[in-house]
Amino acid sequence: MNYKDFDFWNKEKLWKLRTEIVLGSLYYHHYKNSFDIPEKVCCDFFDSFVEWCWIVESEEENGLTEWKDILSKYDNADELWDYFYGMEYPFGE
């Protein structure tokens, strides 16, 4: 399995990866995963996903400013897949 192979991924696999990590953690060991994605690479991907959630929310102007509120709206398989699918190289080249 090559985690950099875009065709390997689908929504279910990506969500499984999400459930294996601690979103927003400052510690690389919280990004250890069964897909053999290096912890720093996985952390960088999910940090950018979190940033994307903030950007999307600010563009929608729903007034959500709390981390927990934004996560409750965007931390799901559909939003994660939309984010992933919009990237050219989600885990680097």
Secondary structure, 3 states (H helix, E strand, C coil): CCCCCHHHCCHHHHHHHHHHCCCCCCCHHHHCCCCCCCHHHHHHHHHHHHHHHHHHHHHHCCCCCCHHHHHHHHCCHHHHHHHHHCCCCCCCC
